[in-house]
Amino acid sequence: MKTGIQISSFKPLMTTREGLNAVLDFYVRIGCRYAQLQWIDKSIEGEEVARQLDAHGIYSLGTQDKSPFVFEEPKAYIDLCACTKGGDICVSGAQSMGVDAFLRKLDALEEICPQGITLSFHPLKADFETVLNTVMAARPRLRLTLDLCQAHDAGENLPKLIKLYTGRIDIVHFKDRDANGDLCAVGEGVIDFERAAEACAGSGVKYLLAEQETWQNAYEELGKGFEFVSRLNAKYS
């Protein structure tokens, strides 16, 4: 397994080329080499994103966004994924539009994806309670991108869930909450990641990504989260 960061964690810092460059400089400083792409401002063209990733030695794992955005503008996500050499388009949330509509739109996206790009489903809290198993059973080729915080919020047993989808999970997001329910640096909250990391190692997971969408100091807190996930990876890989 390899450790990275979900780059969406830096959304307000990636509104300009200079801001993206600063974020990737931070990646290099802490030894992070893998990023799943999301919420980089659309004013920064895909070719520029690819150029900066290459200049910093950062590997793209693909793109992610909420289902309405991906399905309304699929070519933008395909193009970004292709030009940054990312291998996956991750679509989050199905329950809000209904399983049948989600699967139809997913099939339409798959039809226009170039060979070599996979699709993955990122379930949100409500999806665990209603549609996850249905979606994954209906599309055997679909990958699962698992957010441990969303799964925890839905009351899931994290190791059991990871083992259930052995061989179908490439990316796992490590995102944490404190006792008040607020997002915090990974490893400083209430979610037990130990057994989850152990289950990842035995279930074919490839990437463990630190993620934190709200913070006081992005670099300090994401740095702590990346270090924590890296230690877990070293312990169980």
Backbone torsions as a table, in degrees:
resi	resn	phi	psi	omega
1	MET	NA	154.4	177.9
2	LYS	-125.5	152.9	-176.7
3	THR	-106.4	138.6	177.8
4	GLY	-148.6	-165.3	179.0
5	ILE	-134.6	136.0	170.7
6	GLN	-72.9	113.4	-169.8
7	ILE	-67.7	-15.2	176.7
8	SER	-58.7	-22.4	178.7
9	SER	-56.5	-21.7	-176.4
10	PHE	-106.7	22.1	-172.1
11	LYS	-44.6	-54.2	-175.8
12	PRO	-68.6	-11.1	179.7
13	LEU	-94.6	-7.2	-174.9
14	MET	-111.9	48.2	-179.7
15	THR	-97.3	-9.9	178.6
16	THR	-137.1	166.0	175.7
17	ARG	-59.9	-40.1	-179.5
18	GLU	-65.3	-38.0	178.2
19	GLY	-65.7	-43.5	176.8
20	LEU	-61.9	-41.0	178.4
21	ASN	-60.2	-40.4	179.3
22	ALA	-65.3	-40.5	177.9
23	VAL	-62.3	-44.0	-178.9
24	LEU	-71.6	-30.2	171.8
25	ASP	-59.5	-40.7	177.7
26	PHE	-63.4	-43.1	176.0
27	TYR	-51.7	-49.0	-177.1
28	VAL	-63.3	-42.0	-177.3
29	ARG	-60.5	-36.4	-176.6
30	ILE	-95.0	0.9	177.0
31	GLY	82.9	21.2	178.5
32	CYS	-88.7	134.1	-177.1
33	ARG	-124.8	1.9	-174.9
34	TYR	-130.9	134.9	-178.6
35	ALA	-140.3	134.8	166.3
36	GLN	-94.2	130.9	-170.4
37	LEU	-91.1	128.2	175.6
38	GLN	-162.4	141.3	171.6
39	TRP	65.0	22.0	164.7
40	ILE	-72.5	131.7	-174.6
41	ASP	-54.6	135.6	-175.3
42	LYS	-68.9	-10.9	175.0
43	SER	-71.3	-16.2	176.4
44	ILE	-91.6	110.4	-174.3
45	GLU	-65.6	151.7	-178.4
46	GLY	-55.8	-38.3	179.5
47	GLU	-63.7	-34.8	177.8
48	GLU	-70.7	-40.1	175.8
49	VAL	-59.0	-46.8	-179.8
50	ALA	-61.8	-42.0	-179.6
51	ARG	-61.7	-44.1	-178.5
52	GLN	-68.7	-39.9	176.9
53	LEU	-59.3	-46.5	-179.8
54	ASP	-62.5	-41.9	-178.0
55	ALA	-63.6	-30.5	-178.8
56	HIS	-94.7	-6.5	-177.6
57	GLY	72.5	31.7	-179.6
58	ILE	-101.7	132.9	-179.4
59	TYR	-97.3	129.8	175.2
60	SER	-82.0	133.6	175.1
61	LEU	-93.0	-4.9	-177.1
62	GLY	125.2	-167.2	-175.7
63	THR	-116.8	159.2	175.7
64	GLN	-144.6	145.6	169.8
65	ASP	-167.7	171.4	179.7
66	LYS	-69.3	149.2	-172.0
67	SER	-54.0	-42.9	-178.9
68	PRO	-59.7	-38.4	-177.9
69	PHE	-71.4	-43.3	179.6
70	VAL	-64.4	-45.3	-175.5
71	PHE	-72.9	-26.0	179.0
72	GLU	-80.4	-26.9	-177.0
73	GLU	-138.6	58.4	-172.9
74	PRO	-61.0	-35.4	-176.4
75	LYS	-62.3	-34.4	-179.3
76	ALA	-63.4	-39.6	-179.4
77	TYR	-75.0	-37.4	176.2
78	ILE	-62.9	-46.1	-178.1
79	ASP	-63.5	-42.6	179.3
80	LEU	-65.2	-41.9	179.0
81	CYS	-62.5	-42.7	-177.0
82	ALA	-69.8	-45.8	-174.1
83	CYS	-73.4	-23.2	176.3
84	THR	-95.0	4.3	178.9
85	LYS	61.8	30.9	174.8
86	GLY	-82.3	145.1	-171.8
87	GLY	-100.0	3.3	-172.1
88	ASP	-148.6	141.9	169.6
89	ILE	-111.2	116.4	-175.8
90	CYS	-102.2	127.8	-177.5
91	VAL	-114.4	124.6	-177.3
92	SER	-106.5	138.2	174.3
93	GLY	85.4	122.0	177.9
94	ALA	-128.2	-33.1	-172.4
95	GLN	-57.9	-36.8	-174.3
96	SER	-65.3	-28.3	179.6
97	MET	-104.8	-6.9	-179.4
98	GLY	91.9	146.5	-174.4
99	VAL	-61.8	-47.1	-175.5
100	ASP	-60.9	-46.2	179.6
101	ALA	-65.0	-41.1	179.2
102	PHE	-60.9	-46.1	-178.3
103	LEU	-66.6	-37.5	177.4
104	ARG	-62.0	-45.7	-178.5
105	LYS	-70.1	-34.2	176.5
106	LEU	-64.0	-41.5	178.0
107	ASP	-63.5	-40.3	179.0
108	ALA	-64.6	-37.8	177.3
109	LEU	-66.3	-43.1	-179.3
110	GLU	-61.3	-35.8	-178.1
111	GLU	-63.4	-29.3	-176.8
112	ILE	-103.4	-0.1	178.4
113	CYS	-76.2	135.2	175.4
114	PRO	-63.7	156.9	176.2
115	GLN	-59.9	138.7	179.3
116	GLY	99.7	-9.6	176.0
117	ILE	-104.7	121.5	178.2
118	THR	-93.2	165.3	173.9
119	LEU	-114.5	141.5	175.4
120	SER	-133.7	155.7	-178.8
121	PHE	-109.6	127.2	177.4
122	HIS	-109.0	97.1	-178.4
123	PRO	-71.8	139.8	171.1
124	LEU	-92.5	176.0	-174.7
125	LYS	-50.2	-50.0	-176.7
126	ALA	-64.4	-28.9	-179.5
127	ASP	-67.5	-35.9	177.9
128	PHE	-63.0	-35.8	-176.0
129	GLU	-77.7	-21.2	-170.5
130	THR	-129.7	-45.9	-164.0
131	VAL	-125.1	-8.5	-173.6
132	LEU	-54.1	-54.6	-176.0
133	ASN	-63.0	-36.8	179.2
134	THR	-64.2	-47.4	-179.1
135	VAL	-62.3	-46.8	-176.2
136	MET	-69.2	-33.9	178.0
137	ALA	-71.7	-33.1	-176.7
138	ALA	-75.2	-24.1	-177.5
139	ARG	-130.7	86.1	-173.8
140	PRO	-61.3	-22.5	179.7
141	ARG	-84.1	-13.7	-176.3
142	LEU	-68.1	134.0	176.4
143	ARG	-87.4	162.6	178.1
144	LEU	-117.7	119.7	170.3
145	THR	-99.0	116.5	-168.5
146	LEU	-104.9	122.3	174.2
147	ASP	-96.9	110.9	-174.5
148	LEU	-66.8	-27.1	178.3
149	CYS	-71.5	-44.0	176.8
150	GLN	-61.4	-41.8	179.4
151	ALA	-66.0	-41.9	176.9
152	HIS	-60.3	-44.2	-179.5
153	ASP	-62.4	-29.0	179.4
154	ALA	-85.6	0.6	177.6
155	GLY	82.1	18.4	-178.3
156	GLU	-75.9	150.0	168.7
157	ASN	-82.5	108.7	-169.8
158	LEU	-62.3	-50.6	179.1
159	PRO	-60.5	-40.8	-179.6
160	LYS	-62.6	-42.2	179.8
161	LEU	-64.2	-45.2	179.9
162	ILE	-60.6	-44.0	-179.7
163	LYS	-66.8	-33.2	178.9
164	LEU	-59.3	-35.1	-177.4
165	TYR	-107.9	33.9	176.2
166	THR	-51.7	131.3	178.1
167	GLY	87.7	-7.9	-178.3
168	ARG	-115.9	-1.7	-179.3
169	ILE	-108.8	119.4	174.8
170	ASP	-97.8	-37.4	-172.3
171	ILE	-125.4	133.1	173.9
172	VAL	-124.0	130.1	177.8
173	HIS	-93.1	125.7	174.3
174	PHE	-99.2	105.6	-179.6
175	LYS	-131.9	137.5	-167.1
176	ASP	-122.9	156.6	174.7
177	ARG	-125.5	146.6	174.2
178	ASP	-86.7	-176.3	-175.4
179	ALA	-65.2	-19.4	178.7
180	ASN	-90.1	-2.7	-179.5
181	GLY	90.5	4.7	-179.9
182	ASP	-89.2	148.6	176.5
183	LEU	-66.0	142.6	-178.4
184	CYS	-144.9	173.9	178.2
185	ALA	-57.2	135.5	-178.2
186	VAL	-58.9	129.3	-179.2
187	GLY	99.2	-10.1	-179.7
188	GLU	-107.2	5.0	-177.5
189	GLY	-109.3	-154.2	-171.0
190	VAL	-98.9	-8.4	-176.2
191	ILE	-80.0	132.5	179.4
192	ASP	-87.8	105.0	-176.5
193	PHE	-93.3	-10.5	-175.3
194	GLU	-58.0	-56.8	-176.9
195	ARG	-68.6	-29.5	177.1
196	ALA	-65.3	-44.6	179.0
197	ALA	-63.3	-39.8	177.9
198	GLU	-62.8	-41.6	178.7
199	ALA	-66.5	-36.4	177.7
200	CYS	-59.3	-44.4	-177.6
201	ALA	-61.8	-30.5	-178.7
202	GLY	-95.3	3.7	-173.7
203	SER	-121.9	12.9	174.8
204	GLY	83.2	12.8	178.4
205	VAL	-67.2	140.1	-176.3
206	LYS	-101.4	-34.8	-172.7
207	TYR	-134.7	132.4	173.8
208	LEU	-109.6	116.7	-174.2
209	LEU	-113.1	125.6	170.8
210	ALA	-72.7	140.8	-178.9
211	GLU	-146.2	141.6	178.0
212	GLN	-160.2	109.4	-171.3
213	GLU	-86.3	-18.7	175.2
214	THR	-130.9	146.7	-172.8
215	TRP	-166.3	166.6	170.8
216	GLN	-92.6	-41.4	177.6
217	ASN	-135.5	103.8	-172.5
218	ALA	-58.4	-47.3	-174.5
219	TYR	-66.6	-42.5	-179.7
220	GLU	-65.8	-48.2	-174.4
221	GLU	-74.0	-40.9	176.9
222	LEU	-68.8	-31.5	174.8
223	GLY	-61.8	-43.2	177.0
224	LYS	-63.0	-43.3	-179.6
225	GLY	-63.5	-42.9	178.8
226	PHE	-63.1	-41.9	178.9
227	GLU	-63.7	-41.4	179.4
228	PHE	-62.8	-47.6	-179.4
229	VAL	-65.7	-36.0	177.8
230	SER	-62.6	-39.2	178.1
231	ARG	-65.4	-42.1	177.1
232	LEU	-62.0	-42.5	-179.6
233	ASN	-61.1	-45.6	179.4
234	ALA	-63.7	-33.0	-178.2
235	LYS	-72.0	-37.5	-171.6
236	TYR	-109.0	-12.8	179.6
237	SER	-69.1	NA	NA
